[in-house]
Amino acid sequence: MQPFMKTILLSLVLLLAATLPTRAEKAWVALSPIPYGFVVPQDIALHLSTGPLTGSWAEYVQAAGARASVAVFYQPETGDKTILFTAYYFPADKWDAAQKPDEPPPFGQPVFRDNGRVLSVAGPHDTIFDPETPDGKNVITASGLLQDPANFQPVE
């Protein structure tokens, strides 16, 4: 290939790369009273809010030894907010004691275990919204992010 053609081709590749969208801006959603935050794209974070667990389930979580728990809600474009996931923060020994060999984990899947503590999340197990809608796509993306410990950052 001639040097002139290489230069044109390289210029076109660089021009195309410059027009590609950059990575979505990330936002940090506090999971207080759990000392961690959930890192998600900004456009999804705008739909998220948190609140305490309530009722008999909250009592059960506390009795099981959780140090903290929080519900994370998703507000769709139209309609009522719904729980996207719940997060739990346990001493590792209490987490281990709550696990039953022939039952699903009562407090979701562990995201990580560190310094004698376990951070776990539960939900969603199915699509909450039509997967072809913006809300459905947001929930699918957020659900995928729940599986990666890198998306949970400690409070500094």
N, C-alpha and C positions, 0 to 999 in steps of 0.2 A: 504494500500500500504506500502510496506517495505521501511525503511529509505533509503536503497541503491537505490531503484528504483526512489524514490522521488528526490534524488540527481542527478541521471542520467537525469531524465526528466527536472529538473530545469536547468541543464547544457546545454541540447539541446535547450531549449527555449532561454536562454541567448546567446548562440552561433548564433542561427537564428536571434535574434534581432540585434546582432552586425553586421550581414551581410546585413541588410536592408539598402536601400539608405537613407541618411539623407535628411532633407528638402532642397529644392533647395535654393541656395544662392539668396538673394534678392538684387535688385538694385533700386536706386532712380533716376527717370527721372524728371529733373527740368521742371516745367511748366511755366517758366519765360515768360512774366512779371507777371503772377499770382504767388502769394507768397506761392505756394505749390508745392509738387512733387508727382509723381505717383510711388508707390512701386510695382514692378513686379519681377518675377523670372529673374535672370541674363540672361538666354538664350533668353528670350523675349526682354529684354531691349536692347540687341545688335542689334535688328531690328528696334528700335524706334528712331525717331528724331522729333524735333519740329520746327515750323516756324510760322510766323504771318499769320493771316487771311488777305486776299487781296480782292480787287475789291469792288463791290457794297455790298456784304454781310458784309464785314468789316465796311463799312460806316454805314450800318443799325445797326450793333451791337453797334457801338460807339454812334449813335444817340439814341439808346434805353437806354443808360446810363451805359453800361458796363465799369467797371474800367480797365479791362484787358481781353484778350482772346488769345487763342493759338490753333493751329492745331497740332495734334500729328499724325505723319506719320508712316506707317509700310512698311519696305523694305523687300519684299519676297526674297527667295533664287534666283529666276530668275524673271526678269520683272521690271517694274517701281514701285516706291513707291506709296502708296495710303493713303488717310486720314483714319486713324483708328477711331479717335474721335476728337471732338473739346471741349475745356473747356472754361468756361465763369466765370468771377468773377464780381458780381454785388452788389451794395448797395441793401439791401432787398426791400426798397420801389420801386426802379426802376424795380427790378425783378418782384415784385407783379404787377406793372402797365403794364408790358409787357404780362401778362397772359390773354388770352381770354377764357371765359367759354366754348365755343363750338369749340375750336381749340386745336390741340396738342401744347404743350409748344414750343415756337419758339427757345428756347435756351437749349433744352434737359431737362433732369431730374435733379432735385437738388440732389447733393450728401450730402450736409449739409448746414445748416443755423447757423451762429455763429457771435456774436458781430455786428449785423446789416448788415452782408454780406452773400451772397449766392454763393456757388461754384456749378456749374452745368456742366454736360457733355452730349454730343449728339453723338450717333452712337456707333457701327454700328447696323443696324436694321436687317441685314441678313448676312449670311456667305459671306465673300469676296472671300474666296478661298475654294477649295474642302476640306471638313471637315476631310477627311482621310489623307491629306498631312501634313507635319510638319508645314507649314504656316497656314493651316486651323486650326490645333490644337492650335497653338500659339494664333491666333486671338480669338478663342472660349474661351481660358483661360483668355486672356486680357479683353475680353468683360465681363466675369463674375466678374473680379476684379473691374470693373468700378462701380458695384452696392454696393460695401462695402466702407463706409467712412473711415475705418481703412487703406485703401490703398492710402489715400491722406494725406500726412504729411506736416505740415507747414515748411517754410524756417526758420531756427533758426539763 
